[in-house]
Structures are given as C-alpha cells and as structure tokens.
Amino acid sequence: MEGISFTIFNLLSILSLFGAGLFVFQLFYLKEKNTSTKYFSFYLLAISIIVAFFLIVELGSQKIAVGAIPIFMFALLSLGPILWLTVNSTVGGKKNKIIKHLIIPIVSSIMFVLLLVVALLLKDVPSGEFVQEILTYITTITLTLVFVLQSGYYIYQSLKLYRKHLTRVEEVFSYTERVNLSWLKLFVYGYVVFIGGLIISNLLEDFWSDVFFYSVFFGYIIFSGYNALKFEPVFKVDDDITEKETKVELNVKNDFFSKLKEELLAAMENQKMYLDESLTIHSLATELNTNSKYLSQLINTEFEKSFVVFVNEYRINEAKVLLKDEKNKNLTIEGVGYEAGFKSKSAFNSAFKKFTGDTPSSFLKKGI
C-alpha cells in the first residue's frame, strides 16, 4: 500500500506542478497582460512552491526540505493575500500596494532564517537546543495558527469583494452572463477546500485523505487556471460610480434629471433600446448624451431599481407580447428570448420566472 500511495502522490504532485507551470506560461506569454493575470500567476507560483516542497519531503530529502522551509513558509503565507489581490484586480477594486499585504510572510521567513542560523551556530552548546525548540515552536505556530487566521481574513474580504462586484454588475450591465464572474466565488471556495484538505491530510495521515487532498488540489489548479485564461476583468479601477457625488448632483439639478427621465423613457419605450442584448449603463448614457453616473442614480432613486432590473422589465414585457402574438407561433422559446433582448435561453427563463412567477413555456400554455 505504501508503494502505491507513494506513486500516486508523486504523480499528482508532478501533474500539479506541470499544470501550474503551463498556466503561468500561457498567462504571461499567450494572453494580454493585466494586473489580474499577474497576481494569479504569482498565486500559481506560490502553489507550485508548496507542491514542490511536499514532493521533496515525500522523497525523503530532509536537508533540502529544512533549507527550503523559509521559501515554503513565504509561499504558504502569501496565498491568502495574493488570492485577495487576484480577486480585487479582477473585479476592478482599488489599487493596492502588494508589499503591505506580504509583511507577515516576509517577516516570518526572515525570522525563521535568523533563528535557523543561530541554531546552527549554537548546535554544539547547551543553549542550541533551546534555540531549536524556539525555532520549532515558531514554525509550528506560523504554519498553523497564523496561516489559518490570515487565510480566514482574506477569504472573508475576497467574498465581500465578490458580493460588491455583483451589485456593480447590476448597476452597469443589462445582463449577467460572464460578467458576474461566478468562477471567482468557486476560486475562493476552492481555497477553503485546499485549507481543509491540508489540515485533514495532516491530522489523519492516511492513504485516502492524502489521495483526496492531492486530487482536489490538482483539480483546483486546472479549474482556476482555465477560468483565468478564459475570462477578462469586467471593470477597470476608474469605472466605479461615486454614489455620494451623484446624490449631491441629483439634489441640485432637478430640472436636468426631469428632462433626463423623459429622454430615458422615450429611449426605452419608443426606440426600444432594451432590445440590444449588450446594452450597458455606459452605452445607454452615450445614446442619451449624458454621464453614466447621473443615469445610474436616476434609475436607482426615481425607479428604485438596479439597471439590470429596469431593463429586464422592458424585455419581459416585450417577450409577453411576442409569446401572445400568433405571428410568432413558429418561434422557439429561445428565439423569443433573443428577440426580446436576452443573451441566452437560461437568462431569459431565469428573468421571466423572476418577474412573472412562470416559465415562458407555462405562460404560453396558460395563454395569459
């Protein structure tokens, strides 16, 4: 059994290293570089260091493993901060200096190196054993308690950022497919599973817990790397709508906003701008010769709706008309959705159910 487990662990470790390296290469050389891809590349590099360290330990190279502990410690304690920085840059959050988020990894690694040097210098004297005990104690605390607490903090902050991103999406886009970046949530949850698997595999130390951990770890790398290549950041750093500023403007420009409301309703009801499946708050604002922040605040305050809800109500009403019209009896449900301005059948069904309580097909059967 030990021989089999050894082979499987080494195979999964090598596959993980290969997968991480392949994605880093693609992100750096085959995809347009941006802050998000850079942070994610660093994240994969940190994971590669961790996998390589485990592989060294499994192969029995103890001296190399001890010497690599500072690098391993830095990589492990960097995962949480880099995870958050990746999510932050992908959803268009505020710019952050990476160094302030890496203080704990840097200080911990330097402290370990200094204590290791002291322990080696004093190994032949009685106080050397005391230093070695301190070194072991600090390493254990850092690689368990500090790692878990720090990871918990950055996981919470990452999910908080993602929830904020979903709110921004509803204020800017008339659709949510792809722009909601749902893979980011799974990316963060995958990190939670990684931590749990790491703890379980070390506590149980049996064959199946290790197989589970390495298998999930490999799958996590593939899933995250694939989505990082596939999706682009939706917002830029300067895209944010300043709510405080727009509220002030709204209060002092009543005539302006009254006129803007009339133009907005005319664009939606007469020009049927909502039929554009790629409609955004920016493109609609351009059509109305205004600023997107004014238009967003108008929709939020006057209609008490997000942009996506405001637009989708028009689309659902259009879909109802299309479904009732005998001329469209040859149109599929999916076709009706496209005609009404939805990007996909799933988006149409979801929105229709939300606004009417029925699916398009059941609505059609009822003949409402």
N, C-alpha and C positions, 0 to 999 in steps of 0.2 A: 504493500500500500504506500509506503514512503517513497518508493521509487517512482510510482505512478504520479503521486502528488507533486513530486519534485519536477517531473517532466511537464505536467500541466501548468504549474506555476511559472516555470521558466518560459514556456511557450506563450502564455498570456502576457507575461511581462515584456517579452520581445515584441509581440504584436502591438501592445500598448505603446511602446517606445517608437515602433515603426509608424503607427498611426499618427501619433502626436507629431513626429518629425515631418511626416508627409503633409499634414495640415499646416504646420508652420511654414514650410516651403511654399505651399500654394498661397497662403495669406500674404507672404512677403513678396513673391515674385509673379504670381499669376492673377492677383486681384489688386484693384486700385487701393492704395494705402490710405487709411484714415486712422484716427485715434482709437476707434473701437477695435480694428483689426490688430493694431499694435499691442494693445492691452491684452487681447485674447491670445496673441502669440506668446506673450510673457507668461500668461496663465498656463498654456500648454507646456512651455519650457519648464515651469516650476513643477508641473505634474511629472514631466519626464525625469527630472532630477529625483523626485520621490520614488518613482518606479525603479530607476537605476539603483538607488540606494537599497531598496528592498531586495533587488536582484543580487547585489553584492553580498548582502547579509545571507541570503539563501545559499549562495555559492560557497559560503564559509570563509570569505576573505575578511577576517576580523580587523586586521591592522588597517586595511584600506577603509573599512566601514567606520572605524573610530576617527580616522583623519577626515572623512567626508561628512561627519556629523554637523559641523558648522554650516556647510553648504546645504545639507538636508534640512537643518533647522530653519535656515533662512527661507528656503523654498516652501516648507510647510507653513510657516507663519505668514508667508506672503500671499498664500492662496486666497484667504478671506478678503484682504484689501484689494487685490487685483481682480477678484470676482466683482466686487462693488464698482471698481473703476471701469470694468468692461461694461457692466450694465448701465452705469451712469453715462458713459460716452455713447452707447448705442441708442439710448432714449433721448439724447440731446440735453443732458443735465449741465450744470455749471462746471466750468473748468476747475480742475483741482491739481495741486502740486503733489505728484506721486510720492515725493520724499517724506511728507508728513504722515502718510499712511504706512510707511515702511520703517518707522522709527523702532517699533517693537522687534521686528525681525532683525534689523541691523544691530541694535543694542544687545539682543540675546545672543547673536552669533559671535560678536566681538567678545562678550563676557565669557562665553564658552571657550573661545580660543585662548584668552588670557589665563583662565583657570587651568586649562589643559597644559599650557606651557609651564605654569607654576608647579602643577602636579608632576610633570616630567622632571623638572629641575630638583624637586624635593622628594623624588621617589625613594631615595636611599636613606632618608631621615625620618624620624618618627612623625613629624608634622605632615609628611607627604600623604600618609593615609587619611589624615583629617581633611586635607585639601581634596583628595579623591572622593571622599564621602560628600563634601560640599558640591563638587562637580556633578556627581551622580544625582544628588538631590535637586539641584537647579535644573539639570537637563530633564529630569522626570517631570518636575512641575511645569517647565516651559512647554514640553511636548504633550502635556495632557491638559492641565487646568487652563493655562494661558491660551493654548490653541483653541480649546472648546469655547471659552468665553469670548475670545476675539472673533471666532467664526460666527457665533450666535449673534453678535452685534452687527457684523457685516451682512449676514443673511437677512436680518430684520430690515436693515437700511436698503438692501437690494430689492426686497419685496415691496417696501414702501415706495421706492422709486418707480417700480413697475406699475403699481396702482396709480401713481400720479401720471404716468405715461398714458394709461388707458383713458384717464379723464381728458388729457390733452388731445388724444386721438378723436374723441367725440366732439371736441370743440373745433377741430380743424378739418377733419375728413367726413365725407358723406358715406363712407364705407369703412369697414374694419378689417377686411381680409388683408393679410400680410402686414399691414401697418400696425396691428396690435402686438406684433412680435411675441406671440404666445410661447414661442420656443424659449424665450428668456426666462419665463417662470419655471419651465422644466429644467433649464440650465441651473437655476438656483436650487431647485428641489433635488437635482442630481448631486449637487454638492453636499446637501444634507444627507443623502443616502451614502455618499462617499465617507462622510464622517462617521455615520452609524456603522457602516461596514468595517471601517478601520478599527473602531472600538470593539465591535463584536468579534472580529477575527483575532484580535489580540487577547481578548478575555477568554474565549473558548479554546482557541489554538487547536482546532480540529480540522480535518480534511475538508469537510463540506462548507464550513464557514469561510475558509480561505478560498475555495473554488468560487463561492458566491461573490465574495468581495472582488476578486480579480476579474471575474466575468462582468459584473456590473461596472467596474472601473473601466474596462475595455469598451463596453457599450456606451458609457458616458462620454468617452473621448470621441468616438465615432459620431454620436448624435450631436454633440456640441460643435465639433469641427465642421460637420456637414452644414449645419444651420448658419454658422459664422460665415461660411463661404457663400451660402445661398442668399442671405438677407443683408440688406443695407440699412444703416441708421435712417430713421424716418425724419427726425428733427435735427436741425443744426442748433448750436448753442444759442444763437441770437434769435431763434424762432419764437421764443416764449412771449406770451401775451401778458403785458403788465396790467393786472387787474385794477390795482389802486389808481393808476394813471387814467385808465379808461373810464372808471367810475366818476372821477373828477370832471373829465371831459364831457361825460354824459349829462352831468348836472348843469353845466354852463352852456350847453349847445342844444337846447331843447328843439329849436326850430330846425336845426341841422338834422337831428335824429328823427324828427317827424317826417321830414322830406325823405330821409334815407329809408324809413319804414315803408313809405309809399312805393319807392323805387324797388325795394326788395320784394314786396308783394306782387308788383307788376312783373318783375323778372321771373318769379316762380309761377304765377298764375297765367300770365299771357305768353311769356317766352318759354315757359316750361324748362327752366334751367336744370331742374332736378332730373331730367332725362339723361343728363351727362353722367355716366357711371363713375367718372373720375373727378367729379366736382369736389372742390375743396373750398374752405373759407377764403383762401387767397385768390383762387381763380374767380370766385363769385364777387369778391371785393373789387377785383380788377375790372370786371364787367360793369360794376356799379360806380366805377371811378372814385372809390373810397379806400379807406385803410382797413385791413382785416381786423385790427383790434377794436375799431368802432363797430364794425358789423357783428363781431362776436358778442360784444357787450350788449348790443341792441337785441340780439336774439335771446341772450341769457336773461335779460331783465324784462323786456317787453313781452316775450312769448313764454318765458320761464321754461325754456327747453335748451338742450345742447344742440349743437349744429347738426349732428347726425340724426337726432330725433326729429328736428324741424324739417329736414329734407326728406327723411323716410316717410313721414306722414303724407307728404305730397305723392310720393312714389306708391304708397299703399292705396291711396285713393285712385290714382291712375290705374293701378292693377285691378281694382274692383271694377272700374269702368270697362277695362279690356276683357275681363272674365265674363261680364254680363253681355257684352256685345256679341251677337250671333255671327258677325263677320269674322270673329277671331276663333271660331269653334275648331278650326284646324291647327291653331297654335297650341303647342305643348305648354305645360305649367312653367317649364324652364324658359320657354320663349316669351311668355307673358312677363316673367320677371325681368328678362333682358330689355323688353320693350318699355318697361316701367322705370328703367334706370338702375337696376341691380346688377352687380358684377357676377353673381353666381346663383345657382339654384338654392344652395344651402343658405345664403344670405337672404334671399327672397323669402324662403319658407320661415326662417327664424324671425324676420321682421314682421311678416304677415301674421304669424301666430302671436307675436307680442302685442300688436296693435288691435287685432280683431278677436283673438281667442280661438280662431280656427286656422286650419291649414288651408292653403289655396284650393286644394282638391275638395276638401269638405265644404268650403264656402261655395264652390262651383256646384256641388251636388245639391246643396240646400236651395240654391237659386235665390239667395238673399238680395 
